[in-house]
Amino acid sequence: KAQGPAPGTGFLTVAADGSGDFCTVQGAVDFLPATSSPRAIVFIRNGVYPEIVNANNRNNVTFRGEDRAHAVITYANNENLNAGTATRSLFNVVGNDVALENLTLINTTPVGGSQAEALRMVGRRFIANHAELDSPQDTLLINSKGNSAYVYDSLLQGRGGLLWGSGTIVFQDCELRALAGGYICQMRTAATNYGAIFADCSLTRASAFSGQYLGRIDPNIYPDSAVAYLNCRMDDHIVAAGWRLDYYTNNVSPTNDLRFQEFQSTDLTG
């Protein structure tokens, strides 16, 4: 095009075929001013977008796909390619009041190809609504104490671990689909904070396997880990013991402050 959108435009269209304001999601992100306000909407038309997205220092932004099944951002980013949690994810969000809607994020790193999050979130009041996050390992990272997120009507899919970090995150009416044995989450929660809360969610598996834990932690290092499952449906790949304690330093550690909770869990039929 001869020129881009007018400065301050609050609705940007991304289309892989060149019919929008930008051909890439990152192009739209780069157009937005740092600490952008008021809210901007990045509308992503159906298509496959092979790119790493770094929405760094962007606030009040909604990334809205045209259709979750057909608006797909994908790339094989990982620890071996870009070392460090800040650079190895497919989609990196650093900012407050950011939302993802009707979008699928797929980190296509092969199994065994090192840690490779689909989404890393640093900030407050992040929302994922009707989204899908896929990764071979550690699908979602809510990075730090004080970070907060709400995930609704979404699918998290992966193997090993689906969620980790030190922030507070609530899942409601979501599906957590395991591709292999491992654990759902590893929450490195501080004593003054909540960790992961799963309400009315389904814990499913993609094939016949067993050996999935609700959560894992080394209480020597993170004695205040907090995870709660409320009214969740669980397939029988979930280990009967539920929780796994890892002792990297010694086999004696206090567990009094661990907050591992279940309320009215059922099988998938209720």
For each residue, the residues with C-beta under 8 A, 3 or more apart:
1: 4
2:
3:
4: 1 21 31
5: 9 12 21 31
6: 9
7:
8:
9: 5 6 12 21 40
10: 38 39 40 41
11: 40 41 43
12: 5 9 20 21 22 28 31 32 40 41 42 43
13: 19 20 21 22 43 45
14: 20 21 22 23 24 25 27 28 42 43 44 45 49
15: 18 19 20 22 23 45 47
16: 23 45 47 48 49
17: 47
18: 15 23
19: 13 15 45
20: 12 13 14 15 23 43 45
21: 4 5 9 12 13 14 28 31
22: 12 13 14 15 25 27 28 31
23: 14 15 16 18 20 27
24: 14 27 28 49 51
25: 14 22 28 29 42 44 49 51 53 63 73
26: 29 30 51 52 53 54
27: 14 22 23 24 30 31
28: 12 14 21 22 24 25 31 32 42
29: 25 26 32 42 53 54 55 58 61
30: 26 27
31: 4 5 12 21 22 27 28
32: 12 28 29 36 40 42 58 61
33: 36
34: 57 58
35: 57 58 59 95
36: 32 33 40 58 59 60 61
37: 59 60
38: 10 60
39: 10 60 61 62 97
40: 9 10 11 12 32 36 60 61 62
41: 10 11 12 61 62 64
42: 12 14 25 28 29 32 61 62 63 64
43: 11 12 13 14 20 64 66
44: 14 25 47 49 63 64 65 66 71 73 103
45: 13 14 15 16 19 20 66 71
46: 65 66 67 70 71
47: 15 16 17 44 70 71 72
48: 16 72 74
49: 14 16 24 25 44 72 73 74
50: 74 75
51: 24 25 26 73 75
52: 26 75 77 90 91 92
53: 25 26 29 73 90 91 92
54: 26 29 92
55: 29 58 61 63 91 92 93 94 95 98
56: 92 94 95
57: 34 35 94 95
58: 29 32 34 35 36 55 61 93 94 95 98
59: 35 36 37 95 96 97 98 123
60: 36 37 38 39 40 95 96 97 98
61: 29 32 36 39 40 41 42 55 58 95 97 98 99
62: 39 40 41 42 98 99 100 101
63: 25 42 44 55 98 99 100 101 103
64: 41 42 43 44 99 101 102 103
65: 44 46 68 70 71 101 102 103 104
66: 43 44 45 46 70 71 102
67: 46 70 71 102
68: 65 71 102 103 104 130 131 132
69: 104
70: 46 47 65 66 67
71: 44 45 46 47 65 66 67 68 102 103 104
72: 47 48 49 103 104 105 106
73: 25 44 49 51 53 90 91 103 104 105 106
74: 48 49 50 90 105 106 107 108
75: 50 51 52 90 107 108
76: 81 107 108 109 110 113 116
77: 52 81 82 87 88 89 90 107 109 116
78: 81 82 88 107 109 113 114 115 116
79: 82 83 84 88 114 115 116
80: 83 113 114
81: 76 77 78 88
82: 77 78 79 87 88
83: 79 80 87 88
84: 79 87 88
85: 88 89 117 120 141 143
86: 92 120
87: 77 82 83 84 92
88: 77 78 79 81 82 83 84 85 114 115 116 117
89: 77 85 92 107 116 117 118 119 120 141
90: 52 53 73 74 75 77 105 106 107 116 117 118 119 135
91: 52 53 55 73 100 105 118 119 120
92: 52 53 54 55 56 86 87 89 119 120
93: 55 58 98 119 120 121 122 123 126
94: 55 56 57 58 122 123
95: 35 55 56 57 58 59 60 61 98 122 123
96: 59 60 123 124 125
97: 39 59 60 61 123 124 125 126
98: 55 58 59 60 61 62 63 93 95 121 123 126 127
99: 61 62 63 64 126 127 128 129
100: 62 63 91 103 105 119 127 128 129 131
101: 62 63 64 65 128 129 130 131
102: 64 65 66 67 68 71 129 130 131
103: 44 63 64 65 68 71 72 73 100 131 132
104: 65 68 69 71 72 73 131 132 133 134
105: 72 73 74 90 91 100 118 119 131 132 133 134
106: 72 73 74 90 118 132 134 135
107: 74 75 76 77 78 89 90 116 117 118 134 135 136 139
108: 74 75 76
109: 76 77 78 113 114 116 135 136 137
110: 76 113 136
111: 136 159
112: 136
113: 76 78 80 109 110 116 136
114: 78 79 80 88 109 137
115: 78 79 88 137 138
116: 76 77 78 79 88 89 90 107 109 113 135 136 137 138
117: 85 88 89 90 107 120 135 138 139 140 141
118: 89 90 91 105 106 107 133 134 135 139 140 158
119: 89 90 91 92 93 100 105 128 133 139 140 141
120: 85 86 89 91 92 93 117 140 141 143
121: 93 98 126 140 141 142 143 147 149 167
122: 93 94 95 143 144 147
123: 59 93 94 95 96 97 98 126 147
124: 96 97 146 147 148
125: 96 97 148 149 150
126: 93 97 98 99 121 123 142 147 148 149 150
127: 98 99 100 149 150 151 152
128: 99 100 101 119 131 133 149 150 151 152 154
129: 99 100 101 102 151 152 153 154
130: 68 101 102 152 153 154
131: 68 100 101 102 103 104 105 128 151 154 155
132: 68 103 104 105 106 154 155 157
133: 104 105 118 119 128 139 140 154 155 156 157 158
134: 104 105 106 107 118 139 157 158
135: 90 106 107 109 116 117 118 138 139 157 158
136: 107 109 110 111 112 113 116 158 159 160 179
137: 109 114 115 116 158 159 160 161
138: 115 116 117 135 141 158 160 161 162 163 164
139: 107 117 118 119 133 134 135 156 157 158 161 162 163
140: 117 118 119 120 121 133 156 162 163 164 165
141: 85 89 117 119 120 121 138 163 164 165
142: 121 126 147 149 163 165 166 167 168 169
143: 85 120 121 122 147 165 166 167
144: 122 147 165 166 167
145: 166 167 190 193
146: 124 167 193
147: 121 122 123 124 126 142 143 144 165 166 167 168
148: 124 125 126 167 168 169
149: 121 125 126 127 128 142 167 168 169 170
150: 125 126 127 128 169 170 172
151: 127 128 129 131 154 156 169 170 171 172 174
152: 127 128 129 130 171 172 173 174
153: 129 130 172 173 174
154: 128 129 130 131 132 133 151 171 174 175
155: 131 132 133 174 175 177
156: 133 139 140 151 162 163 174 175 176 177
157: 132 133 134 135 139 162 177 178 179 206
158: 118 133 134 135 136 137 138 139 161 162 178 179
159: 111 136 137 178 179 180 182
160: 136 137 138 180 182 183
161: 137 138 139 158 164 182 183 184 185 186 216
162: 138 139 140 156 157 158 176 178 184 185
163: 138 139 140 141 142 156 169 184 185 186 187 196
164: 138 140 141 161 185 186 187 188
165: 140 141 142 143 144 147 169 187 188
166: 142 143 144 145 147 187 188 189 190 193
167: 121 142 143 144 145 146 147 148 149 193
168: 142 147 148 149 189 193 194 195 196 197
169: 142 148 149 150 151 163 165 195 196 197
170: 149 150 151 196 197 199
171: 151 152 154 174 176 196 197 198 199 201
172: 150 151 152 153 199 200 201
173: 152 153 199 200 201
174: 151 152 153 154 155 156 171 198 201 202
175: 154 155 156 201 202 204
176: 156 162 171 184 198 201 202 203 204
177: 155 156 157 204 205 206
178: 157 158 159 162 181 182 184 203 204 205 206 209 212 237
179: 136 157 158 159 205 206 207
180: 159 160 209
181: 178 209 210 211 212 237
182: 159 160 161 178 211 212 213
183: 160 161 186 212 213 214 215 216 244
184: 161 162 163 176 178 203 212 213 214 215
185: 161 162 163 164 195 196 214 215 216 227
186: 161 163 164 183 215 216 217 225
187: 163 164 165 166 195 196 215 217 222 225 226 227
188: 164 165 166 217 221 222 225
189: 166 168 193 194 195 222 224 225 226 259
190: 145 166 193 224
191: 224 257
192:
193: 145 146 166 167 168 189 190 226
194: 168 189 197 226 228
195: 168 169 185 187 189 225 226 227 259
196: 163 168 169 170 171 185 187 215 226 227 228
197: 168 169 170 171 194 227 228 230
198: 171 174 176 201 227 228 229 230 232
199: 170 171 172 173 230 231 232
200: 172 173 230 231 232
201: 171 172 173 174 175 176 198 229 232 233
202: 174 175 176 232 233 234 268
203: 176 178 184 212 214 232 233 234 235 238
204: 175 176 177 178 235 268
205: 177 178 179 208 209 212 235 237
206: 157 177 178 179
207: 179
208: 205
209: 178 180 181 205 212 237
210: 181 236 237 239
211: 181 182 237 239
212: 178 181 182 183 184 203 205 209 237 238 239
213: 182 183 184 216 238 239 241 242 243 244
214: 183 184 185 203 227 229 238 242 243 260 262
215: 183 184 185 186 187 196 225 227 243 244 260
216: 161 183 185 186 213 243 244 245 246
217: 186 187 188 221 222 225 244 245 246 258
218: 221 222 245 246 247 248 249 253
219: 222 223 225 245 253 254 255 257 258
220: 223 247 248 249 250 253
221: 188 217 218 248 249
222: 187 188 189 217 218 219 225
223: 219 220 253 254 255 257 258
224: 189 190 191 257 258 259
225: 186 187 188 189 195 215 217 219 222 258 259 260
226: 187 189 193 194 195 196 258 259 260
227: 185 187 195 196 197 198 214 215 259 260 261
228: 194 196 197 198 259 261 262 263
229: 198 201 214 232 261 262 263 265
230: 197 198 199 200 263 264
231: 199 200 263 264 265
232: 198 199 200 201 202 203 229 262 265 266
233: 201 202 203 265 266 267 268 269 270
234: 202 203 238 265 266 267 268
235: 203 204 205 238 267 268
236: 210 267
237: 178 181 205 209 210 211 212
238: 203 212 213 214 234 235 242
239: 210 211 212 213 242 244
240:
241: 213 244
242: 213 214 238 239 260 262
243: 213 214 215 216 260
244: 183 213 215 216 217 239 241
245: 216 217 218 219 253 255
246: 216 217 218
247: 218 220 250 251 253
248: 218 220 221
249: 218 220 221
250: 220 247 253
251: 247
252:
253: 218 219 220 223 245 247 250
254: 219 223 257
255: 219 223 245 258
256:
257: 191 219 223 224 254
258: 217 219 223 224 225 226 255
259: 189 195 224 225 226 227 228
260: 214 215 225 226 227 242 243
261: 227 228 229
262: 214 228 229 232 242 265
263: 228 229 230 231
264: 230 231
265: 229 231 232 233 234 262
266: 232 233 234 269 270
267: 233 234 235 236 270
268: 202 204 233 234 235
269: 233 266
270: 233 266 267
